[in-house]
């Protein structure tokens, strides 16, 4: 079996691919346990989190303004 230098990188990428949804699900489950579905505090928290996420997305997009992200860049 031939081993190349990319093997640890590939394993790391696979591990990250598997762990991200798992961590996201754990965080979501924690929020569900802390805040019941009918709680007004949960709705305020959810709206605040969505607003912060949208603001973060806009900020990240503004960082790439003027940057050449074509295929040749990579």
Secondary structure, 3 states (H helix, E strand, C coil): CCCCCCHHHHHHHHHHHHHHHHHHHHHHHHHHHHCCCCCHHHHHHHHHHHHHHHHHHHHHHHHCCCCCCCHHHC
